[in-house]
């Protein structure tokens, strides 16, 4: 009725499943980090643009 269990096959399957889960988690964290970094960069770019606009306004006032 029951056949003998080959523990090597079970270990191989568990290792493969673990690697797949590790890959999915790593990929998810990688994408999440990319999205967070891009949001941070856009806010930094906006701050720099505001500072540049202010500098340009000040330079235009000095020309007059």
Order of alpha helices (4+ residues) and beta strands (2+ residues): alpha
